[in-house]
Amino acid sequence: MITPAGVECRLYYEDFARGANRQECRAPKHPRSATWLPTDCGRCPVPEILAANGSPSLELTLVIRSGVFGLGRNVSVSAWCTLHGPIEGDPRVGCAECNADADELLRRALE
């Protein structure tokens, strides 16, 4: 679905049919994360990560923090591989071990 920022994101949902007024982010949130607001979509890295990495074992956790005195907001993401644990580095690249397994599988297929 298209977010309020104009980007496609499979974790965003909205419903305005027949008088409904519902917008939500279905990405799992960190327990200490601030409440999600539609304006957070403009700073969210999730759509870019999902577009670059289609791994079914990728799990993203959204962390929203308010700025000093409640001014400004910071949106960040922590990435996790369900097979190998935390993803170090850029989550757009994905899990290094999963990528190595995929490379090996491709090598065998091309032999």
N, C-alpha and C positions, 0 to 999 in steps of 0.2 A: 504494500500500500504506500502511497505517496505521503510523506511526512509534511508537517507544516513548513519545514525548510525547503520543500520541493524535491526531496531525494527519495528514491525507492528504498524501503526497509521492511523486511518480512516480520519484524518484531513490533511494528507500530500498528495500532488498530484505531479506527474511528467509525462512528455510526451517527449520522445526522438524519436518518430516515424517519419520517412521520413524527417529527418533533423531538426526537432523541438528541441529546447533546453529550456524546461520549467520546473521549479521546484517551488513549492509554498506551503506555510503552510496556510491552510484555517481556522485555529483557529482565532476567533476574537481577534484583538489586541487592547491594551489600546491606547488611542489617543496620549499619550506621549511616546509610545514604540519606540525603534529604529527599523530600517528596518530589516526584517528577512533575515538571511543568511542560506544556507544549513548546515553550521557547527554548527548552534544553535541546531540542532536535537540531537546532542550528549549530551547536557545538559538539554534537555527538559523533564519535568515530565509528560507531557500530555499523552503519550502512556501508562505509568504505571497507571495513574489515570483512563483512559478509560477502561483498562483491569480489574481493580478492581471494578469499579462502572459502571454498565450499566443502571443507572437511566435515563429515558427519560426527566426528569425535570432538569437534571444537565447541567449548562452552564459554560464554562470555558473561561476566558479571559487571553490571553498571555501578559506578560510584559517582554520586552527585554531591558536591560540597558547596556550601554557601561561602561567599567571600567574607572579608573582614567587615564587621558590623552589618552583615546581611546584604552587602552590596556585591553584585556580580555572582556568578556561579561557575564552577569548574566541573566538567563532565569527563570522566576517565573510565577506562575499561581494564579489567584484569582477565586474562585468557587462561584457559585450562584445557588440557587434552584428557579425555576420559580414559584413554589407554595408557598414557605415559606420565601424566601429572602436569605441573605448571609449565607454561610455555615461556621460555626465556626470550627476550628480544621482541621483535616486531610481530604482533599477532596476525598481521596480514600474510606473513610468510608461513605461519603455522608451526606445528611440532616438527622438530628436526628429526626425531626418530620415525615418525610417520612418513616424512618426506623421503628418508633413506629407504624405508620399506617399499614405498611406491617406485622409487628409482630401480631397486633390485627386481621388482616384479616386471617393470618395463624392459629391463635388460634380458630377463628370461624369455619374455614374449617375443623379443626381436631376434633371438638366437635361432 
